[in-house]
Amino acid sequence: MKGAAVDGRGGETTGAVVQVWEGAAPAEVFDVASAEEWLAFDADVRELHDRPWLLPRPAEEPERPARTLLDRLRGRAGAGASPPAAPPVPDAPAIALCHPDGRVREAALVAVRSAPELRPLLVVRCADWVAPVRAKARAALAELPGDALFSSAELILRLSRRARGDFALTLLEDALREGPAAEVLALTARPDRATYRLAYRIAVERGLLTPMELATTAATCGDVTLQDLCAEAAVRPGATPHLDAAAVLDRLLTARAPRVRAAGVTALRRAGRHGDAEPFLVDRSGVVRACARYVLRQGGVDPLPVYRGLCAEPAAHPAAAGLGECGDRATDAGTLWALLGHPLPSVRVHAIGGLRALDVVERERLTPLLDDPSPAVVRAATRALLPDAAGIPEHLLRERSAPERPRAVRVAADRLLRAAGRQRRPAPGYR
């Protein structure tokens, strides 16, 4: 918070609470666009009972004892004074809306009608633990126009995780479904993950984004939930005019994320472009390769002969992993074992993956690859050997744990020793 201070215990205190009590507007003290800071402000007002501050005695009341900040918040006169029958509402409405006494919070809700800047606290009170406060806040929030909730979307979504926080979320979702498209699209640009996910979901439901916009979002964003949502919506039947369908698919097929490419490859079947799936038989992602095989089969093409042909020229297309995923043990295992001697590391890595997929890994033949000059090959060999680590002679692994060995070899030896139950800690020299 902007106005945070430090108390005698060295912790951050609510300087913001003090400043708001003394007359500052919340916007002058902390970032009112932040849901986190509104929630912190709400919590800090109620946690003042363990704060030792003493405010100076007001000049106009020299004969009365000094009051603590908590006394002032609760409307008490100070030490020795008789408590009132009902606590008066503090002068600062933001403080009153977070007051420890539920009667004060309930009475302060009236102030929100003339102070729109305090609507975030009205949202907070809709999840209040005191039923009368909660009911009055919900009635007031329901009277507001729907677009008044958009600025508090992040706060509403944060509060929806609480036991009583679903009311404001329902109002927000209804407002997004019925509100201006521009407001919904503006929320898709918010940095808060829950907010932009909700906005995108509503935008997809309402058809506010073109298939190309959806495909571009799926291909460029790093949020896997959004990738799935937008990719599926972009290729939904009837979503794309015929002239634009090819461009949308091409955008998905060139995405970095495997799940987006997989959605694009699967959509090739519906588009009647079965043959375009063939290049994806050698995709680096197993999910994409599986989708490509499915599409080719739907088009009447058996992918196995294609894989066998590609493995005849492995330097151009390392397809050994795919061959193992759909090949025959008796026929194709020999091809994969032969590829372990190929000069290209990528071919050797895919060959190991293919052997694992066919379940024909032989410990004695694969153990020498722990000394491969390529770290990627060493890692692949280690993964293949882990289930049978106990069968590897211990002295071979201890030798590979020596400090002078390459780091990839030392890491592999340590993993295999631990998998065999022979070592609980990294070997000396492991870095």
Rosetta blueprint (number, residue, H / E / L):
1 M L
2 K L
3 G L
4 A L
5 A E
6 V E
7 D L
8 G L
9 R L
10 G L
11 G L
12 E E
13 T E
14 T L
15 G H
16 A H
17 V H
18 V H
19 Q H
20 V H
21 W H
22 E L
23 G L
24 A L
25 A L
26 P H
27 A H
28 E H
29 V H
30 F L
31 D L
32 V L
33 A L
34 S L
35 A H
36 E H
37 E H
38 W H
39 L H
40 A H
41 F H
42 D H
43 A H
44 D H
45 V H
46 R H
47 E L
48 L H
49 H H
50 D H
51 R L
52 P L
53 W L
54 L E
55 L L
56 P L
57 R L
58 P L
59 A L
60 E L
61 E L
62 P L
63 E L
64 R L
65 P L
66 A L
67 R L
68 T E
69 L H
70 L H
71 D H
72 R H
73 L H
74 R L
75 G L
76 R L
77 A L
78 G L
79 A L
80 G L
81 A L
82 S L
83 P L
84 P L
85 A L
86 A L
87 P L
88 P L
89 V L
90 P L
91 D L
92 A L
93 P H
94 A H
95 I H
96 A H
97 L L
98 C L
99 H L
100 P L
101 D L
102 G H
103 R H
104 V H
105 R H
106 E H
107 A H
108 A H
109 L H
110 V H
111 A H
112 V H
113 R H
114 S H
115 A L
116 P H
117 E H
118 L H
119 R H
120 P H
121 L H
122 L H
123 V H
124 V H
125 R H
126 C L
127 A L
128 D L
129 W L
130 V L
131 A H
132 P H
133 V H
134 R H
135 A H
136 K H
137 A H
138 R H
139 A H
140 A H
141 L H
142 A H
143 E H
144 L L
145 P L
146 G H
147 D H
148 A H
149 L H
150 F H
151 S H
152 S H
153 A H
154 E H
155 L H
156 I H
157 L H
158 R H
159 L H
160 S L
161 R L
162 R L
163 A L
164 R L
165 G L
166 D H
167 F H
168 A H
169 L H
170 T H
171 L H
172 L H
173 E H
174 D H
175 A H
176 L H
177 R H
178 E H
179 G L
180 P L
181 A H
182 A H
183 E H
184 V H
185 L H
186 A H
187 L H
188 T L
189 A L
190 R L
191 P L
192 D L
193 R H
194 A H
195 T H
196 Y H
197 R H
198 L H
199 A H
200 Y H
201 R H
202 I H
203 A H
204 V H
205 E H
206 R H
207 G L
208 L L
209 L L
210 T L
211 P H
212 M H
213 E H
214 L H
215 A H
216 T H
217 T H
218 A H
219 A H
220 T H
221 C L
222 G L
223 D L
224 V H
225 T H
226 L H
227 Q H
228 D H
229 L H
230 C H
231 A H
232 E H
233 A H
234 A H
235 V L
236 R L
237 P L
238 G L
239 A L
240 T L
241 P L
242 H H
243 L H
244 D H
245 A H
246 A H
247 A H
248 V H
249 L H
250 D H
251 R H
252 L H
253 L H
254 T L
255 A L
256 R L
257 A L
258 P H
259 R H
260 V H
261 R H
262 A H
263 A H
264 G H
265 V H
266 T H
267 A H
268 L H
269 R H
270 R H
271 A L
272 G L
273 R L
274 H H
275 G H
276 D H
277 A H
278 E H
279 P H
280 F H
281 L H
282 V H
283 D L
284 R L
285 S L
286 G H
287 V H
288 V H
289 R H
290 A H
291 C H
292 A H
293 R H
294 Y H
295 V H
296 L H
297 R H
298 Q H
299 G L
300 G L
301 V L
302 D L
303 P H
304 L H
305 P H
306 V H
307 Y H
308 R H
309 G H
310 L H
311 C H
312 A L
313 E L
314 P L
315 A L
316 A L
317 H L
318 P L
319 A L
320 A H
321 A H
322 G H
323 L H
324 G H
325 E H
326 C H
327 G L
328 D L
329 R H
330 A H
331 T H
332 D H
333 A H
334 G H
335 T H
336 L H
337 W H
338 A H
339 L H
340 L L
341 G L
342 H L
343 P L
344 L L
345 P H
346 S H
347 V H
348 R H
349 V H
350 H H
351 A H
352 I H
353 G H
354 G H
355 L H
356 R H
357 A H
358 L H
359 D L
360 V L
361 V L
362 E L
363 R H
364 E H
365 R H
366 L H
367 T H
368 P H
369 L H
370 L H
371 D H
372 D L
373 P L
374 S L
375 P H
376 A H
377 V H
378 V H
379 R H
380 A H
381 A H
382 T H
383 R H
384 A H
385 L H
386 L H
387 P H
388 D H
389 A H
390 A H
391 G H
392 I L
393 P L
394 E H
395 H H
396 L H
397 L H
398 R H
399 E H
400 R H
401 S L
402 A L
403 P L
404 E L
405 R L
406 P L
407 R H
408 A H
409 V H
410 R H
411 V H
412 A H
413 A H
414 D H
415 R H
416 L H
417 L H
418 R H
419 A H
420 A L
421 G L
422 R L
423 Q L
424 R L
425 R L
426 P L
427 A L
428 P L
429 G L
430 Y L
431 R L
